[in-house]
Amino acid sequence: MGFATLQSPTFMADFLHQSGGYAVIDGGLATELERHGADLNDPLWSATCLIHSPDLIRRVHLDYLEAGASIIITASYQATIQGFEAKGLSREEAEALLRRSVEIACEARDIYHERCAKGTCLEQRLILVAASVGSYGAYLADGSEYSGHYGAAVTLETLKDFHRRRVQVLAESGADLIAFETIPNKLEAKAYAELLDEENIKIPAWFSFTSLDGINAVSGDSLIECASIADSCKQVVAVGINCTPPRFIHGLILLIQKVTTKPVVIYPNSGETYDGVRKEWVKSSGVQDGDFVSYVGKWREAGASLFGGCCRTSPHTIRAISTTLSSYLQ
């Protein structure tokens, strides 16, 4: 990519330097897929579109790039080998779909750059593709990704065995980094860190956790302890928070910085609450796109470097974030 090797410990710092000091991540993928008519009422959630409507995924990636995103996250969050096999696919077909999730994002990036070459894009810029890895709870599709409570039978080895092959495939898929997202507890963070080391994964990663109280991970584990695990992993180049109400982000940035000097990544949800039983988002203190503008400045001042949105955010949200951050460079 012209600014660092993928194995470089300064990968993210170099990327941020060449991007003006900050980076904009995309927003909610499933939110936009549903807005365009996709039926995601399936255990695979947004990953079902890898099978049925890959062109729609590419379209949503492009919408976010046009809105100003410089990091796009693949549709592999809930794409697991075990989940695809439960749908009747072979292991080979499942692994091919994991690779396809990265190919689609890379295709969107190529199309965007082609538009820039013709003078029809927002701006020419460095763009990274992050391969998403969702939690074990996301595979269970029972809402436990929002509680981190998997039961006593799920051990560190259980989680490592579950994630191992997916991480291997995505690491060799052509993605620029792996985004371990919506991590709900310390145990899963430790499993990821050990996997990265055991499998000698060559591309960098970020760890992003979830919180419901602004102090702890959703499981009740100390967020500081979770972030410390990420800080100790040499492959991890950024640490942060996603799918968490915006009102908690400022304090969480400060907490994370107590244990790491790595760049802080934040991409909260809209502030609504997910009901795992009814499998729907419940209106609470949802944040409007314009409200993100007032938050972003505070998050930047607190020390965050990578900004985006998660569930229930849209290209409009990302455009508001991008516009606000651009004003700091003027």
Secondary structure, 3 states (H helix, E strand, C coil): CCCCCCCCCCHHHHHHHHCCCCEEECCCHHHHHHHCCCCCCCCCHHHHHHHHCHHHHHHHHHHHHHCCCCEEECCCCCCCHHHHHHCCCCHHHHHHHHHHHHHHHHHHHHHHHHHHHCCCCCCCCCCEEEEEECCHHHHHCCCHHHCCCCCCCCCHHHHHHHHHHHHHHHHCCCCCEEEEEEECCHHHHHHHHHHHHHCCCCCCEEEEECCCCCCECCCCCEHHHHHHHHHHCCCEEEEEEECCCHHHHHHHHHHHCCCCCCCEEEECCCCCEEECCCCEEECCCCCCHHHHHHHHHHHHHHCEEEECCCCCCCHHHHHHHHHHHHHCCC
